[in-house]
Amino acid sequence: MPLFPRAAGAYAEVVAAPALHLVRKPASLSHVEAAALPIVGLTAWQGLVDLAGVSEGDRVLIHGGGGGVGHVAIQIAKARGAHVIATASAGKRAFVEGFGADEVIDYTAVDFTEAVGDVDVVLDTIGGDTAERSLKVLRAGGHLVTAVAEDDPVLVARYETAGMRFSGIAVDPDPVALRGLVALVEQGRLRVHVQETFPFERVADAHRLLDGGHLRGKLVLTV
């Protein structure tokens, strides 16, 4: 994801990128897996590590645990010693548990605000009213990090009034965090799931599937 959020020409056969936006691919990752990791990995890392400072014993709620950011975020939080709760549909329970979630809440059947509480950090990758409702499950002084509602001043004010922390994340290509992700991969503590790959000729099909949501992990184009 060089130059992000500027357009980087990622569908091109050859792309020029600043050296600081790159790290060496771990030998254990295929090129497809390596391509799938940076944007979701950096989003999760910058949210949980850089902003929230997740540490040993924290209770972390990850909304959308089966998605691209979510399944990587579970592993990062677990690597830092957190107790991880994830929301996911019943069909993704085994998938999410396979990445280390300690608890899984089926959001289609259960209101997460009634199923969990005393949470230190919430990572919101869903949007809608999820961030607002998450206020109910945070402990005093808890921290919401959202990748989808960062520009909502009313919501920010509501969290501040309640004595909670609110952070919006706009991911950037940070080489320090990239090296952190590589270290976890090399330690066998982080992997990325690619649901499907598409040849470039089927790029429209890939976007249709992406727009439909409910993915498991990532989609990758091969050029």
Secondary structure, 3 states (H helix, E strand, C coil): CCCCCCCCCCCCCCCCCCHHHCCCCCCCCCHHHHHHHHHHHHHHHHHHHHHCCCCCCCEEEEECCCCHHHHHHHHHHHHCCCEEEEEECHHHHHHHHCCCCCEEEECCCCCHHHHCCCEEEEEECCCCCHHHHHCCCEEEEEEEEECCCCCCHHHHHHHHHCCCEEEECCCCCCHHHHHHHHHHHHCCCCCCCEEEEEEHHHHHHHHHHHHHCCCCCEEEEEC
